[in-house]
Amino acid sequence: MKKIINTLTVCTMITLCACAAFAQKTTDSKDEAMIRANVEQMVKGWNMKSGAEFAKPFAENSDYVVINGMHIKGRAANAAGHQQIFDTIYKNSSLAAAVKQIRFLRPDVAVVHGESNLTFKTGGEEKKGSGYITLVMTKENGKWEIAAFQNTAIQPPAAPEGGK
Protein backbone atom coordinates (compact mmCIF):
# COMPACT_ATOMS: atom_id res chain seq x y z
CA MET A 1 0.00 0.00 0.00
CA LYS A 2 2.81 2.40 0.90
CA LYS A 3 4.46 1.72 -2.50
CA ILE A 4 1.22 2.59 -4.31
CA ILE A 5 0.90 5.87 -2.38
CA ASN A 6 4.53 6.78 -3.14
CA THR A 7 4.01 5.96 -6.83
CA LEU A 8 0.84 8.09 -6.91
CA THR A 9 2.66 10.93 -5.17
CA VAL A 10 5.51 10.81 -7.68
CA CYS A 11 3.06 10.66 -10.63
CA THR A 12 1.09 13.57 -9.20
CA MET A 13 4.26 15.65 -8.75
CA ILE A 14 5.39 14.91 -12.33
CA THR A 15 1.95 15.86 -13.67
CA LEU A 16 1.90 19.10 -11.64
CA CYS A 17 5.40 20.04 -12.82
CA ALA A 18 4.47 19.33 -16.44
CA CYS A 19 1.29 21.42 -16.11
CA ALA A 20 3.21 24.27 -14.49
CA ALA A 21 5.82 24.20 -17.25
CA PHE A 22 3.09 24.25 -19.91
CA ALA A 23 1.27 27.09 -18.16
CA GLN A 24 4.51 29.10 -17.90
CA LYS A 25 5.25 28.57 -21.61
CA THR A 26 1.69 29.64 -22.51
CA THR A 27 2.07 32.75 -20.35
CA ASP A 28 5.47 33.54 -21.86
CA SER A 29 3.97 33.29 -25.34
CA LYS A 30 1.14 35.71 -24.46
CA ASP A 31 3.57 37.99 -22.67
CA GLU A 32 5.95 37.93 -25.63
CA ALA A 33 3.09 38.95 -27.94
CA MET A 34 2.19 41.87 -25.63
CA ILE A 35 5.84 42.95 -25.45
CA ARG A 36 6.19 42.82 -29.24
CA ALA A 37 2.97 44.85 -29.55
CA ASN A 38 4.59 47.62 -27.45
CA VAL A 39 7.54 47.80 -29.85
CA GLU A 40 5.10 47.88 -32.77
CA GLN A 41 3.22 50.73 -31.06
CA MET A 42 6.43 52.78 -30.83
CA VAL A 43 7.09 52.23 -34.55
CA LYS A 44 3.48 53.10 -35.41
CA GLY A 45 3.71 56.29 -33.34
CA TRP A 46 6.98 57.27 -35.02
CA ASN A 47 5.60 56.71 -38.51
CA MET A 48 2.40 58.64 -37.61
CA LYS A 49 4.67 61.47 -36.34
CA SER A 50 2.82 61.42 -33.01
CA GLY A 51 4.84 61.84 -29.83
CA ALA A 52 1.87 60.71 -27.73
CA GLU A 53 1.41 57.51 -29.76
CA PHE A 54 5.16 56.82 -29.71
CA ALA A 55 5.32 57.20 -25.93
CA LYS A 56 2.09 55.28 -25.24
CA PRO A 57 3.78 51.96 -24.25
CA PHE A 58 6.16 53.67 -21.80
CA ALA A 59 5.55 53.68 -18.05
CA GLU A 60 4.58 57.03 -16.57
CA ASN A 61 7.95 57.26 -14.78
CA SER A 62 10.06 55.64 -17.53
CA ASP A 63 13.67 56.40 -18.38
CA TYR A 64 14.71 56.87 -22.02
CA VAL A 65 18.35 57.28 -23.03
CA VAL A 66 18.49 58.75 -26.51
CA ILE A 67 21.01 57.73 -29.16
CA ASN A 68 23.09 60.85 -28.36
CA GLY A 69 23.17 60.06 -24.61
CA MET A 70 20.47 62.51 -23.49
CA HIS A 71 18.33 61.12 -20.65
CA ILE A 72 14.57 61.72 -20.83
CA LYS A 73 12.57 61.04 -17.67
CA GLY A 74 8.88 60.23 -17.85
CA ARG A 75 6.32 59.46 -20.54
CA ALA A 76 5.18 63.09 -20.87
CA ALA A 77 8.73 64.36 -21.54
CA ASN A 78 9.27 61.45 -23.94
CA ALA A 79 6.11 62.36 -25.89
CA ALA A 80 6.97 66.08 -25.97
CA GLY A 81 10.56 65.49 -27.06
CA HIS A 82 9.55 63.12 -29.82
CA GLN A 83 6.83 65.47 -31.02
CA GLN A 84 9.45 68.18 -31.34
CA ILE A 85 11.70 66.03 -33.55
CA PHE A 86 8.70 64.77 -35.57
CA ASP A 87 7.77 68.38 -36.31
CA THR A 88 11.33 69.31 -37.29
CA ILE A 89 14.35 67.15 -38.11
CA TYR A 90 12.49 63.81 -38.45
CA LYS A 91 9.31 65.01 -40.15
CA ASN A 92 10.37 63.13 -43.31
CA SER A 93 11.49 59.93 -41.64
CA SER A 94 10.33 56.36 -41.28
CA LEU A 95 11.21 53.76 -38.68
CA ALA A 96 11.28 49.97 -38.74
CA ALA A 97 12.18 47.81 -35.75
CA ALA A 98 12.48 44.12 -35.00
CA VAL A 99 12.63 42.38 -31.64
CA LYS A 100 15.64 40.04 -31.62
CA GLN A 101 15.42 38.62 -28.09
CA ILE A 102 13.11 38.65 -25.09
CA ARG A 103 14.54 37.36 -21.83
CA PHE A 104 12.31 37.11 -18.78
CA LEU A 105 14.22 37.96 -15.62
CA ARG A 106 11.06 37.27 -13.61
CA PRO A 107 7.48 36.65 -14.74
CA ASP A 108 6.88 40.43 -14.49
CA VAL A 109 10.24 41.76 -15.76
CA ALA A 110 11.79 41.28 -19.20
CA VAL A 111 14.84 42.57 -21.02
CA VAL A 112 14.18 43.08 -24.72
CA HIS A 113 16.83 43.57 -27.39
CA GLY A 114 16.04 44.69 -30.90
CA GLU A 115 17.28 46.49 -33.94
CA SER A 116 15.89 49.68 -35.43
CA ASN A 117 16.37 51.18 -38.86
CA LEU A 118 15.66 54.84 -39.52
CA THR A 119 15.38 56.45 -42.93
CA PHE A 120 15.36 60.26 -42.99
CA LYS A 121 16.15 63.20 -45.23
CA THR A 122 18.61 65.94 -44.50
CA GLY A 123 19.60 68.61 -46.97
CA GLY A 124 17.43 66.88 -49.58
CA GLU A 125 19.50 63.73 -49.28
CA GLU A 126 18.12 60.43 -47.96
CA LYS A 127 20.12 58.92 -45.11
CA LYS A 128 19.83 55.73 -43.10
CA GLY A 129 20.80 54.87 -39.57
CA SER A 130 20.63 51.69 -37.53
CA GLY A 131 20.38 51.26 -33.80
CA TYR A 132 20.43 48.53 -31.20
CA ILE A 133 17.65 49.03 -28.68
CA THR A 134 17.48 47.66 -25.16
CA LEU A 135 14.24 47.83 -23.21
CA VAL A 136 13.48 46.85 -19.64
CA MET A 137 9.79 46.04 -19.46
CA THR A 138 7.63 45.46 -16.42
CA LYS A 139 4.20 43.94 -16.09
CA GLU A 140 1.78 45.92 -13.94
CA ASN A 141 -1.85 44.85 -13.52
CA GLY A 142 -1.59 42.48 -16.50
CA LYS A 143 -0.13 45.14 -18.82
CA TRP A 144 3.47 45.36 -20.04
CA GLU A 145 5.13 48.79 -20.02
CA ILE A 146 8.55 50.06 -20.98
CA ALA A 147 10.31 51.06 -17.75
CA ALA A 148 13.65 51.87 -19.38
CA PHE A 149 14.85 52.26 -22.96
CA GLN A 150 18.39 52.63 -24.33
CA ASN A 151 19.06 53.44 -27.97
CA THR A 152 22.60 52.85 -29.27
CA ALA A 153 23.78 53.66 -32.79
CA ILE A 154 25.23 50.82 -34.80
CA GLN A 155 28.35 52.19 -36.42
CA PRO A 156 29.03 51.16 -40.01
CA PRO A 157 32.11 48.97 -40.37
CA ALA A 158 35.32 50.94 -40.76
CA ALA A 159 36.83 50.98 -44.23
CA PRO A 160 40.03 48.97 -44.47
CA GLU A 161 43.25 50.94 -44.61
CA GLY A 162 44.05 52.15 -48.09
CA GLY A 163 40.33 52.55 -48.89
CA LYS A 164 39.92 48.98 -50.18
C-alpha positions as CSV (number, residue, x, y, z in Angstrom):
1,M,0.0,0.0,0.0
2,K,2.8,2.4,0.9
3,K,4.5,1.7,-2.5
4,I,1.2,2.6,-4.3
5,I,0.9,5.9,-2.4
6,N,4.5,6.8,-3.1
7,T,4.0,6.0,-6.8
8,L,0.8,8.1,-6.9
9,T,2.7,10.9,-5.2
10,V,5.5,10.8,-7.7
11,C,3.1,10.7,-10.6
12,T,1.1,13.6,-9.2
13,M,4.3,15.6,-8.8
14,I,5.4,14.9,-12.3
15,T,1.9,15.9,-13.7
16,L,1.9,19.1,-11.6
17,C,5.4,20.0,-12.8
18,A,4.5,19.3,-16.4
19,C,1.3,21.4,-16.1
20,A,3.2,24.3,-14.5
21,A,5.8,24.2,-17.3
22,F,3.1,24.2,-19.9
23,A,1.3,27.1,-18.2
24,Q,4.5,29.1,-17.9
25,K,5.2,28.6,-21.6
26,T,1.7,29.6,-22.5
27,T,2.1,32.8,-20.3
28,D,5.5,33.5,-21.9
29,S,4.0,33.3,-25.3
30,K,1.1,35.7,-24.5
31,D,3.6,38.0,-22.7
32,E,5.9,37.9,-25.6
33,A,3.1,38.9,-27.9
34,M,2.2,41.9,-25.6
35,I,5.8,42.9,-25.4
36,R,6.2,42.8,-29.2
37,A,3.0,44.9,-29.6
38,N,4.6,47.6,-27.4
39,V,7.5,47.8,-29.8
40,E,5.1,47.9,-32.8
41,Q,3.2,50.7,-31.1
42,M,6.4,52.8,-30.8
43,V,7.1,52.2,-34.6
44,K,3.5,53.1,-35.4
45,G,3.7,56.3,-33.3
46,W,7.0,57.3,-35.0
47,N,5.6,56.7,-38.5
48,M,2.4,58.6,-37.6
49,K,4.7,61.5,-36.3
50,S,2.8,61.4,-33.0
51,G,4.8,61.8,-29.8
52,A,1.9,60.7,-27.7
53,E,1.4,57.5,-29.8
54,F,5.2,56.8,-29.7
55,A,5.3,57.2,-25.9
56,K,2.1,55.3,-25.2
57,P,3.8,52.0,-24.2
58,F,6.2,53.7,-21.8
59,A,5.6,53.7,-18.0
60,E,4.6,57.0,-16.6
61,N,8.0,57.3,-14.8
62,S,10.1,55.6,-17.5
63,D,13.7,56.4,-18.4
64,Y,14.7,56.9,-22.0
65,V,18.3,57.3,-23.0
66,V,18.5,58.7,-26.5
67,I,21.0,57.7,-29.2
68,N,23.1,60.9,-28.4
69,G,23.2,60.1,-24.6
70,M,20.5,62.5,-23.5
71,H,18.3,61.1,-20.6
72,I,14.6,61.7,-20.8
73,K,12.6,61.0,-17.7
74,G,8.9,60.2,-17.8
75,R,6.3,59.5,-20.5
76,A,5.2,63.1,-20.9
77,A,8.7,64.4,-21.5
78,N,9.3,61.5,-23.9
79,A,6.1,62.4,-25.9
80,A,7.0,66.1,-26.0
81,G,10.6,65.5,-27.1
82,H,9.6,63.1,-29.8
83,Q,6.8,65.5,-31.0
84,Q,9.4,68.2,-31.3
85,I,11.7,66.0,-33.6
86,F,8.7,64.8,-35.6
87,D,7.8,68.4,-36.3
88,T,11.3,69.3,-37.3
89,I,14.4,67.1,-38.1
90,Y,12.5,63.8,-38.4
91,K,9.3,65.0,-40.2
92,N,10.4,63.1,-43.3
93,S,11.5,59.9,-41.6
94,S,10.3,56.4,-41.3
95,L,11.2,53.8,-38.7
96,A,11.3,50.0,-38.7
97,A,12.2,47.8,-35.7
98,A,12.5,44.1,-35.0
99,V,12.6,42.4,-31.6
100,K,15.6,40.0,-31.6
101,Q,15.4,38.6,-28.1
102,I,13.1,38.6,-25.1
103,R,14.5,37.4,-21.8
104,F,12.3,37.1,-18.8
105,L,14.2,38.0,-15.6
106,R,11.1,37.3,-13.6
107,P,7.5,36.7,-14.7
108,D,6.9,40.4,-14.5
109,V,10.2,41.8,-15.8
110,A,11.8,41.3,-19.2
111,V,14.8,42.6,-21.0
112,V,14.2,43.1,-24.7
113,H,16.8,43.6,-27.4
114,G,16.0,44.7,-30.9
115,E,17.3,46.5,-33.9
116,S,15.9,49.7,-35.4
117,N,16.4,51.2,-38.9
118,L,15.7,54.8,-39.5
119,T,15.4,56.5,-42.9
120,F,15.4,60.3,-43.0
121,K,16.1,63.2,-45.2
122,T,18.6,65.9,-44.5
123,G,19.6,68.6,-47.0
124,G,17.4,66.9,-49.6
125,E,19.5,63.7,-49.3
126,E,18.1,60.4,-48.0
127,K,20.1,58.9,-45.1
128,K,19.8,55.7,-43.1
129,G,20.8,54.9,-39.6
130,S,20.6,51.7,-37.5
131,G,20.4,51.3,-33.8
132,Y,20.4,48.5,-31.2
133,I,17.7,49.0,-28.7
134,T,17.5,47.7,-25.2
135,L,14.2,47.8,-23.2
136,V,13.5,46.8,-19.6
137,M,9.8,46.0,-19.5
138,T,7.6,45.5,-16.4
139,K,4.2,43.9,-16.1
140,E,1.8,45.9,-13.9
141,N,-1.8,44.9,-13.5
142,G,-1.6,42.5,-16.5
143,K,-0.1,45.1,-18.8
144,W,3.5,45.4,-20.0
145,E,5.1,48.8,-20.0
146,I,8.6,50.1,-21.0
147,A,10.3,51.1,-17.8
148,A,13.7,51.9,-19.4
149,F,14.8,52.3,-23.0
150,Q,18.4,52.6,-24.3
151,N,19.1,53.4,-28.0
152,T,22.6,52.8,-29.3
153,A,23.8,53.7,-32.8
154,I,25.2,50.8,-34.8
155,Q,28.4,52.2,-36.4
156,P,29.0,51.2,-40.0
157,P,32.1,49.0,-40.4
158,A,35.3,50.9,-40.8
159,A,36.8,51.0,-44.2
160,P,40.0,49.0,-44.5
161,E,43.3,50.9,-44.6
162,G,44.1,52.2,-48.1
163,G,40.3,52.6,-48.9
164,K,39.9,49.0,-50.2
